[in-house]
Amino acid sequence: MQLLDSLEQGLQALDAQHLRRRRRTADTPCAPHVQVDGRAMLAFCSNDYLGLAAHPAVTAAFAEGVARYGAGSGASHLISGHARAHAQLEERLAAIMAPHLEQARALYFCTGYMANLAVLSALAGKDAAIFSEALNHASLIDGARLARAEVHVYPHGDTGVLAEQLAACRASTKLIVTDGVFSMDGDIAPLRELLALAERHGAWLVVDDAHGFGVLGDQGHGVLEHFGLRSPHLVLMGTLGKAAGVGGAFVAAHATVIEWLVNRARPYIFTTAAAPAQAHALLTSLDIIEGDEGRSRRTHLQALIAQLKDDLRLRGWQHMASPTAIQPIVLGANEHALRAAAALDAAGLWVPAIRPPTVPAGTARLRVTLSAAHTADDVGRLVQTLNQLNAEI
Ligand SMILES: *Cc1c(COP(=O)(O)O)cnc(C)c1O
């Protein structure tokens, strides 16, 4: 059939560019030491930055949530799927974000991808302008497309170009949209400057804190706590399947923004609510994140980051040392990144090779992510293998 032939040709073209993606199948929970495709591996690829995905207190809370609320929600939030656990989680998240927002309210979503589609499509109509950072996550790019607003992309970290774009724009509604922590580089957006621009130009500042929530800030409240920001112009999206270890995401903003999303955001309205048990488990994740255990997990994570920075000795490969758990090593060509990942794999280390379109062409990389669940010995083994590989190649 011709339709299938053209897909086969497309797949072969991906192979030729070293861009074909393959999945691996894990038989054990998300953790540093996993059984994957029948082999024992040491993994540096998850976003489970605090090691909460398989934490006994979190999994017990999930089971308790299932016992209390059943397996599924059965309907969307606006029909009958909104459970007490969802409401409790939203109240808790609103309290967490209260120091950073005016009249804070929070809304729980099934995924961060959907939350970003919801925010951008509901806040930016056809008459709006979206100012999007060049390295933003795919879900923000897709959200901007769905919004059908005009989109201005500004270069990575370049608040000067953004200021010019804002000054030249006549749209009545403006949204500046940025990752808080960039998912493939690990660096942090200049949010203080971005917020000043948003306030000067009467724009929303939409921050995607997928990789900062749980990790940054003394209490793990994320990038807004890290910078100590507060403004009615802020709209924060945080995911709960990464450092929080469970799943779903939230948007926190002024109560009027949230009420608008409940009424108008199609990715919120037209989907079955996430299992209430998930929200119930997240209450325990938040207890850990905000408590002494969360603080000591963040301290341990920072020690592992420092160890990696101090001990890596690479020539020709660029370690993009970042202040977060995301520590990319840029090799450039897709083929080189794939070959390095294959050599690590042969040594029992699971580190993903990230290629375009996830990152710009010519910047294929090993995306090393560290977790508080790793030990210093785990990181030592990674560093030693990377140093040795780099010296051989
Ligand atoms: C993972 C991620 C998302 C999507 O969140 P999910 O809950 O996984 O759908 C959005 N933005 C960024 C920056 C991410 O890294």
The ligand as a Gaussian input file, in Angstrom:
#p B3LYP/6-31G(d) Opt

LIG

0 1
 C        8.495000      17.208000      30.818000
 C        8.210000      18.609000      30.447000
 C        6.908000      19.031000      30.170000
 C        5.762000      18.083000      30.050000
 O        5.371000      17.601000      31.289000
 P        4.663000      16.171000      31.372000
 O        4.002000      16.161000      32.681000
 O        5.755000      15.171000      31.220000
 O        3.696000      16.111000      30.224000
 C        6.696000      20.376000      29.945000
 N        7.715000      21.254000      29.957000
 C        8.980000      20.867000      30.188000
 C       10.067000      21.895000      30.190000
 C        9.271000      19.541000      30.421000
 O       10.524000      19.154000      30.612000

